[in-house]
Amino acid sequence: MIFIAVHLFDARIFMAQTAGTVLSHPYPEVAAAQRVQDIPAYPSLGDLIVQWNHVSTALAGCLKLLSDEQLQAPSSRRFPVKDKSLLGALSFLIQHESYHVGQLSLLRRINGLSAMRYTESA
């Protein structure tokens, strides 16, 4: 489960960078990993949550500033979707994130924990 959570974090940084945010990766060994075995040590869950919130705040701020013209412009990154615009790239990355959140929810249930819930944060 921690590998998926760290992968989600890494993908969220990639999404923020794709949207134009300048961020350095706090876990360079994660950024370089291609397989589970490539990560020598995982960050603590508490640290990962702090970093997730930092990246999410930066991403939300960047997304608010994107104009329609920027969203419709061709993306510099390629994804397996028909829409090659920045909006298409970001849509793919959001779908990718939701896929892995679903995996985490299923793994939680398999391990006797409650599945994810939709809650509103303060």
C-alpha positions as CSV (number, residue, x, y, z in Angstrom):
1,M,0.0,0.0,0.0
2,I,2.8,2.4,0.8
3,F,4.3,1.9,-2.7
4,I,1.0,3.0,-4.3
5,A,0.7,6.0,-1.9
6,V,4.2,7.1,-2.8
7,H,3.5,6.5,-6.5
8,L,0.4,8.7,-6.2
9,F,2.5,11.4,-4.5
10,D,5.1,11.2,-7.3
11,A,2.4,11.4,-9.9
12,R,0.9,14.4,-8.2
13,I,4.2,16.2,-8.3
14,F,4.4,15.3,-12.0
15,M,0.9,16.7,-12.5
16,A,1.9,19.9,-10.8
17,Q,5.0,20.2,-12.9
18,T,2.9,19.5,-16.1
19,A,0.6,22.3,-15.1
20,G,3.5,24.7,-14.8
21,T,4.4,24.6,-11.1
22,V,8.1,24.6,-10.3
23,L,8.6,22.0,-7.5
24,S,11.6,20.0,-6.4
25,H,10.9,16.4,-5.4
26,P,11.4,15.8,-1.7
27,Y,12.1,12.1,-2.3
28,P,14.5,11.8,-5.3
29,E,14.9,8.1,-4.8
30,V,11.1,7.7,-5.5
31,A,11.3,9.9,-8.5
32,A,14.0,7.7,-10.0
33,A,12.3,4.4,-9.1
34,Q,10.9,2.2,-11.9
35,R,10.0,-0.8,-9.6
36,V,9.1,-1.4,-6.0
37,Q,12.6,-2.8,-5.4
38,D,14.2,0.5,-6.5
39,I,13.0,2.4,-3.4
40,P,15.5,1.8,-0.6
41,A,13.3,3.3,2.1
42,Y,9.8,4.9,2.2
43,P,9.0,8.2,3.9
44,S,6.8,8.0,7.0
45,L,3.1,8.4,6.4
46,G,3.1,11.6,8.5
47,D,5.8,13.1,6.3
48,L,4.1,11.9,3.1
49,I,0.9,13.6,4.2
50,V,2.7,16.9,5.0
51,Q,4.4,16.8,1.5
52,W,1.1,15.8,-0.2
53,N,-0.6,18.8,1.3
54,H,2.2,21.1,0.2
55,V,2.2,19.8,-3.4
56,S,-1.7,19.8,-3.5
57,T,-1.7,23.5,-2.4
58,A,0.8,24.4,-5.1
59,L,-1.1,22.4,-7.7
60,A,-4.5,24.0,-6.8
61,G,-2.9,27.5,-7.0
62,C,-1.4,26.7,-10.4
63,L,-4.6,25.3,-11.9
64,K,-6.5,28.4,-10.9
65,L,-4.1,30.5,-12.9
66,L,-4.3,28.5,-16.2
67,S,-6.2,30.3,-18.9
68,D,-8.4,28.7,-21.5
69,E,-5.7,29.3,-24.1
70,Q,-3.1,27.5,-22.0
71,L,-5.4,24.6,-21.4
72,Q,-6.1,24.2,-25.1
73,A,-2.4,24.5,-26.1
74,P,-0.5,21.3,-27.0
75,S,0.9,19.6,-24.0
76,S,4.7,19.2,-23.9
77,R,4.1,15.7,-22.3
78,R,2.5,12.8,-24.2
79,F,-0.1,10.5,-22.8
80,P,-2.2,7.7,-24.3
81,V,-5.2,10.0,-24.9
82,K,-6.7,11.5,-28.0
83,D,-6.7,15.0,-26.6
84,K,-3.1,16.2,-26.9
85,S,-3.7,19.5,-25.1
86,L,-2.6,20.5,-21.6
87,L,-6.2,19.9,-20.5
88,G,-6.1,16.4,-22.0
89,A,-2.8,15.7,-20.2
90,L,-4.2,16.9,-16.9
91,S,-7.4,14.9,-17.4
92,F,-5.3,11.8,-18.0
93,L,-3.3,12.4,-14.8
94,I,-6.4,13.0,-12.7
95,Q,-7.9,9.7,-14.0
96,H,-4.6,8.0,-13.3
97,E,-4.8,9.3,-9.7
98,S,-8.4,8.1,-9.3
99,Y,-7.4,4.6,-10.5
100,H,-4.8,4.3,-7.8
101,V,-7.0,5.7,-5.1
102,G,-9.4,2.9,-6.0
103,Q,-6.6,0.3,-5.7
104,L,-5.8,1.7,-2.2
105,S,-9.5,1.4,-1.2
106,L,-9.6,-2.2,-2.4
107,L,-6.4,-3.1,-0.5
108,R,-7.8,-1.5,2.6
109,R,-10.9,-3.7,2.4
110,I,-8.8,-6.8,1.7
111,N,-6.8,-6.0,4.9
112,G,-9.9,-5.6,7.0
113,L,-10.0,-1.8,7.1
114,S,-12.8,0.4,6.0
115,A,-12.8,1.5,2.3
116,M,-12.3,5.2,1.5
117,R,-15.0,7.7,2.3
118,Y,-16.1,10.9,0.8
119,T,-15.7,13.5,3.5
120,E,-15.5,17.2,3.4
121,S,-12.4,18.6,5.0
122,A,-12.4,21.8,6.9
